[in-house]
């Protein structure tokens, strides 16, 4: 009869955070990415401790091993982790030597020697794994602090040289929906949107926008245009976008998606709001969510939900008071239902002429622009997949900057933000990882 069952590979497959260990051998883009990965390592460490408790400690303290004068126990450490140790019943002695004495003791039944050896082998293995993962996590946390210091030094020099941005307007890459660089590209490891998890993706964006905030004017703003993603449990993505071979191929090339973090297949991940709350937690003022309602959304081959036709535009600011020129936004006139007004709300031709003859100060007040912007998407035949319409970017630039101010787009893409900024007399700074998009920018328009 066997009292102890050694661990098999299947036991390790139940560790939800196990696959994250492969994330060590990749470039990290800042403090947030390292901290997120360190937290994943700590979660994996805790899962290993629970596995050791459940599959090794518990049976090792049960009959017949509980009859010995040496028993297996958990020992917390000052560093914050827990290991398995051999300990005497009176707690006076601890260590591997006790296990050796137990194995040499003639009173120890020969029938239990194999199982005692297996227990010791599992103890050594799990302690090694727990210690390594804990050490990697601690080192990642230390490196996150060094990353933050490097960023601080860099931004201090930028500020000293007078590089200040009045507003940033951008749309970061979608999560797991696009592949912007080929696999053999030297900068492939820097690509955002291909992370293993939503948390890692959000952490990288928080890092990027943290750098934006450091070069932003005190009354500056950030406008983030971002769409959502559905969770999928497959190792590939089918080209399911109807009537758009370009987008279908892009989704197929983007590869699969691994579920985790409580997500189920077909769940809407909630990327926009997860990012918005993370940015707020990083120090931004989350001022407004604007809905971009698309008149001509991308068709979807689904029959168990509605077709998606909107994205979010989040308005964030560096400080509580910031530049927002509401008078530059297109507004509608407030109408009242009085004599000469049709019950439907439409005005008679005579009333319209009388209003036109009135001095400006006697006319009805204008109503602020609402937070749902109905704007048609913009088709583009180039190799970019998320080209914003100029009508979406224009009100952001008009409200957040003046002529001569600097506009930044840290994910420039085809350069729509830069084109509109140049047309409106603003200076422009754009950042783009893929050099192939530079030709798209020259096609779309020029910026200083």
N, C-alpha and C positions, 0 to 999 in steps of 0.2 A: 504494500500500500504506500502511495506517495503522498507526503504531507505538504510539499512545496513544489510549485510549478514554475520553472524559470521563464523569464520573459522571452517572447518571440517578437519578430519585426512588426507584427500586426499591432502590438501594444503601443508602439511608437506612432503608428498612423493615426491613432486617436488624438494625438496632440495637435490641437487646432492651430497653434502658432508655430509648429515645427517648420513649415515651408518658408517662414520668414528668415530663417538662418542664412539662406542663399543670398539674402539682400546685403550681406557684408561686402561682397566683391562687386561693388558698383560705385560710381562717383556720387558723392553727396553734395547737394547744392546749397546747404546752409545749416544753421542751427536746428531749425524745425525738423528737417528730414532725419538728422541724427538723433534728436530726442524721441521722435516717433519710433524709430527703429530700436532704440534702447528700451523703450517701454514694451515693445513687442518681445524683446529678449527677456525682459523681466517677467512677462506673462508666461513665456515658455519655461523659464526657470521654475515658476510656481506650479506649472503643470507637471513638470518632472518631479518636484517635491511631492505633489499629490499622488503621482504614479508610484513613487517609492514607498509612500505610506500605505497605499492600497494594496500593492502587489508584492511587496517585500516585507515591510515592517509588520503588517497585520498578521500574515501567516507565520512569521518568525516568532511572534509572541503568543501564538496559539499552541495547543497541545500537539505534539509532545515536547516541543522546544521550550515551553514555559516551565518545564520541570528542571531545567539546568540552572546552575548558579551563575551563568553568564547569559545575558540577554541583549537583544538588539534594541537600541533606543534612538530617538531623535535628539540632536544637539543643535540648538540655535547658536549662531555666531554673532559677534559684534558687528560684522559687516552687513548683516541683514539677511543672511540666508540660513539654510538648515541642512545638516548632513546626518547620515546614519552612522552610529558608532556602537561598538561593543562595550557593554558596561556591566560591572558586577552588581549583584542584587543589593549590596549595601552602599552602592554609589561611591565606594572608596577608590575604585580603579576603573580605568577606561582605556581602550585601545585595541589594536589588532592582536597584541600579545595574548590577550584573554581568549580570543578565538583559537589561537594556537594551542593554549593550554587545554582548552575544551576538546580539541581534536586529538591531543596526546593522552588525555585522561582515559585509562582502561575502563572506567565506568560508563563512558559514552558508548551507546550501542553502535555496533558496526553498521547496522542497517540504516543509520541516520547520517553516516559520514558523507555520503554523496550529496545529500540534501543540504547539509551544513556547508559543504564546499560550494554548492550552487548559490546559497544565500550570500556567502562572502563575495563570490564573483559578481553578483548583481549589485551588492552594496558598493563595491569598488567602482564598478562601471557607472552607476547612477551618481555617486559622489563626484566622479570626474566630470560627468556631463553637467551636473548642477554647478560645479565650481567654474567650469569654462564659460558657460553661458552667463553666469553672474559677473565674471571678470570682463567679458566682452561688453556687457551692458554698462558696467562702471566706466570702462574706457571710452565708450561711445558718449556717455554723459560728459566726461571730461573734455572730449574733443568738441562737443557742442559748444562748450564755453569758449574754447579757443577759436572756433568759427565765428562766434559772436564778437570776440575781440578783433579779429581780422576785419570783419565788416564795419565795426565802429571806426577803426583807423582809416579805412578806405573812404567812408562817408564823411569823416571829419575833413579829409583833404578836399573832397568834392565841395563841401560847404564853404571851406576857406577860399576856394577858387571862384566862388560865386555862382555855382551851377544850381539854380533853383527852378523848379517846375511849378507852374501854377495849377495845372490839372493833368491827371492821367486818365486816359480813356482806352480801354482795351477789352479784348475777349480772349481769355486763356484757352489753350487746347482742351477739347472735350476729354472726359475720362473714358479711356478704353474704347473710343469710337473711331479714332483716326490714327494713321501712322504717317508722320510727316517726314521722317528720314528713313532711308534704306538701312537694312541691317548692317551693312559694311561701312556706314558713314562713321568717320572718326569721332563725331560728337553725338553718336547715338545714345551714349549713356547719360547725356544731359537733357534728353527729350522729356518734356513734361506731358503727362497723360497716359503713359504706359506703365505706371506703378502697379504693384501687386494688389494694393488695397485702396479704398477711398481715403482712409486716414493718411496714408503716405502721400497721396495726391494732394490732399488739402494742406498737409504740412509743407510741401514744396511751394505751393501757391502762397501760403502765409509768409514763407521766407522771401519770395520774390516781391510781394507787395510791402513787406517790411522795409526792403531796400528802397522801394518807391517813396515810402513815407519819409525816409531820411533825407531825400533830396527835394521834398515838397515844400512849398512856401507855407508859412504859418497859417494862412487863410486858404490853403489849397484843398483840392478835392480829388477823389478817385471814383471813376465810374467803371464798374465791372459788369460786362455782358456775359452771361453764362447760362448754358442749358443743362438739362439733367440726363441721366443714364439709367437704363433698366438693368437690374442684375441678371446674369445668365450663368448657368452651370453647364458649360461646354468648353471644349478645347479648340473651338474655331467659331467664327462668326459668319453666317451666311450672308450672301449679297441680297438682302431682302428689300432694298429700297426700289420700289417700282418706278419705272420711267426715268431712272437716273443711273445709267451704267457707271458713271464716274463715282458716285457716292456708294453704290453697291460694291464695287471693287475695293474701295477704300475701307469699308467696314469688314470685308472678308480678309483683307491684308492686316487689319488691326489685331487679329488673333483672338484668343479666347479670353475668358474671365473666370477667375476662381472665386467661389463664394466664401464668405467668412464674415466676421464681425456681426453675427446675428442676421445676415441677409439670406433671403430665400430666392430661388429662381423666380423671375417675373416681378420681384419687388422693384418699385421706384426708389432709387437710392437716396434721393433728396440732396444731391450735390450742391445746388445753389444755396440752400439755407444752411447746410453744414459749413460751407465756405463763409457765408455771411457771419455766422456766429463765431467761427474761428477768428476771423478778422477783427470782430468786435472784442474778442478776448485778447487779441494782440495789441489793443490800444486804439484802434480806429473807432470813430463815432459812426455808427450805422444809422444813417439819416432817413433813407427811404428805399422801398422796393418798388420799382417801376415795371409794369408788365408790357413787354413788347408783343403785341398781338399781330400775328402775321396774316396778311390777306391771302397769301398764296403759300401755305405751308407745304413742306415736303410730304408727298403721299407715303402712307405706311400700309403694309400688308398685314393688318391685324383685324380681328373680328370680335375681340372680347373687351375692347375699350375704345375710347374716342381717339381720333388722330390728334397728335400733339400739334399745337399751333401757336405756342407762345414760349418766350424765354424771359428771364429776369434781367433787369438792369439795376444794379445796386449802387446807390449814391452813398459814398463814405467821405468823411472829412478828417483832417488831421486834428483839428481843434473844434470846440463847441461853436465858435463863430468863424465863418468862412465866407468866401466870395460866392454869391449866388444872385445873378442878375435876372430876377424873374421877369422884369419888363422886356427882356430880349426874347422871351419865349412866345411862340404864337398862342394867342388867347382868343376866347370867344366872348361876344357881348352878351350880357345878362338882359333877357327880354322879360317884360311883364305883360300879363293879359289884361289890357285896358280897352277902352273904346277904340275901335279901328283895328282891333286884333281879332283874327279868326279864332274860334274855339279850339282849333287844332294847335294854336300857338303861332301860326304863320301870320305875318303882318300884311295888311292891305297895301296896295301900291301907293295910295295917298299918304298913309302913315310913314312908309319908307321915305317918301320925298320930304315930308316934314322933318323927320329925324335928320336927314342929310343936310337940311338948311339950318339946323340948330347949331349954336356955338359948341365947341368941343366940351366945355365944362358942363353943358346941360344934357349931354347924352348919357345913356345908361352906362354904368361902370362895366369894366371888363372882368371876366371871370378867370381865375388862375388856371394854368394848364393842368389838366388832370393827370393821374398817374397810370393811365392805360393809354399807350401810344399804338394806334393801329397804323402799321406801316408795311408795305409790301416788301418781301424779301427781294434780294437782287441776284439774278442769275449771272454767272460768270463762267466763261468757257476755259479759263486757265486751270492750272493744277492746284488751286486752293479750294477748300471745301466749305469755308465759313466766311464768305465775303459779306460784310455788313452794308446795308444801304446807307448812302450819305445822309438821308433824311433821319436816320437814327442817331448819327454822330453829331449832326449840325446843332441841334438844341443843346446838347451837352457842352459843346465848345462855347456857344454863345452865352450860356448861363454861367459858366465857370471861369471865363477868361475875358481879357480885353485885347484889343489890337496890340501886337508886339509881345504878348505873353508867350511863354513856352509851354507846349503841349507834349506829353510823353505817352508813347504806346510801347510797353515792354514786350508785347507779343504782336509785332507789327503785321505779320502776314502779308497780304496784298497791298497794304498801305492806305486803306480808305481813310483812317484817322488823319494821316499825314496829308493826304490830298485835300481834305476839307479844311484842315488847319491852315494850309498854305493859301487856299482860296479866301479864307476869312482874315488873312493878314497876321496869322500867328506863326511863331517859330515852332519847329518840330524836332523831337528826338525820338527815334524808333530803334527798337532792338529786335533782331530776328535771327534765329539759329540756322535756318535753312537758307543758304545763299541763292538757291534757285528762285526764291520769292522776290529777289531784288528786281528781276526783269518784270515781274507782275506789278511792282510798285511804279516802275517807269511807265508801264502801260496805263495804270490807273490815273496817274497824275504825278506832279512833281511837288516837292516841298523843299524849303531852304535847309 
